């Protein structure tokens, strides 16, 4: 492959043949790792945003507080020896 063809096609690792015998250009895949990280980070931020919205909701906050207090009370009863 000439320099001009390579400049048009982009970064090329090599040329292989597929099952039908046609030539297939193998492209460099190094940038995919960065793209996958970016998608993962955006997904994590989205999930964190939803969790913050749910937890800061008044009704959910009251239910969580009641659950934590009930849990603390049940463990404190076990420590005292009831």
Wavefront OBJ file of the C-alpha trace (Angstrom):
o trace
v 0.000 0.000 0.000
v 1.486 3.343 -0.996
v 1.952 6.371 1.213
v -0.957 8.248 -0.360
v -3.322 5.280 0.035
v -2.241 4.804 3.641
v -2.834 8.495 4.391
v -6.368 8.220 3.002
v -7.215 4.952 4.772
v -5.645 5.938 8.093
v -3.514 3.906 10.446
v -3.239 0.378 9.062
v -1.673 -2.643 10.758
v -1.826 -4.875 7.718
v -3.889 -6.502 5.021
v -5.389 -9.952 5.556
v -7.775 -12.163 3.635
v -11.204 -13.112 4.894
v -12.920 -16.494 4.391
v -14.054 -15.554 0.873
v -10.498 -14.602 -0.144
v -11.174 -10.855 -0.268
v -8.571 -8.499 1.144
v -9.524 -6.927 4.460
v -7.659 -3.947 5.896
v -6.780 -4.414 9.587
v -6.975 -1.118 11.415
v -5.214 -0.140 14.631
v -7.584 -0.603 17.615
v -5.541 1.099 20.354
v -8.010 3.994 20.733
v -10.870 1.683 21.651
v -9.614 1.272 25.195
v -9.940 5.014 25.817
v -13.434 5.063 24.340
v -14.516 2.162 26.539
v -13.176 3.917 29.634
v -15.052 7.088 28.671
v -18.342 5.213 28.265
v -17.801 3.436 31.590
v -17.063 6.670 33.432
v -20.127 8.403 31.945
v -22.296 5.425 32.957
v -20.886 5.494 36.506
v -21.581 9.229 36.795
v -25.136 8.673 35.582
v -25.762 5.914 38.112
v -24.260 8.026 40.898
v -26.543 10.911 39.929
v -29.626 8.688 40.072
v -28.574 7.275 43.468
v -28.009 10.758 44.883
v -31.421 11.863 43.623
v -33.099 8.830 45.200
v -31.269 9.010 48.530
v -31.842 12.756 48.977
v -35.580 12.297 48.409
v -37.429 13.042 51.673
v -39.411 9.808 51.896
v -36.411 7.619 51.053
v -34.233 9.535 53.502
v -36.773 9.000 56.298
v -37.037 5.273 55.498
v -33.244 4.873 55.487
v -32.934 6.728 58.790
v -35.635 4.562 60.369
v -33.919 1.389 59.097
v -30.505 2.483 60.416
v -31.932 3.423 63.817
v -33.790 0.098 64.045
v -30.575 -1.725 63.152
v -28.593 0.175 65.780
v -31.246 -0.509 68.409
v -31.301 -4.230 67.636
v -27.500 -4.493 67.915
v -27.351 -2.405 71.073
v -29.863 -4.775 72.674
v -27.610 -7.711 71.865
v -24.577 -5.984 73.391
v -26.326 -5.191 76.658
v -27.342 -8.818 77.059
v -31.095 -8.718 76.683
l 1 2 3 4 5 6 7 8 9 10 11 12 13 14 15 16 17 18 19 20 21 22 23 24 25 26 27 28 29 30 31 32 33 34 35 36 37 38 39 40 41 42 43 44 45 46 47 48 49 50 51 52 53 54 55 56 57 58 59 60 61 62 63 64 65 66 67 68 69 70 71 72 73 74 75 76 77 78 79 80 81 82
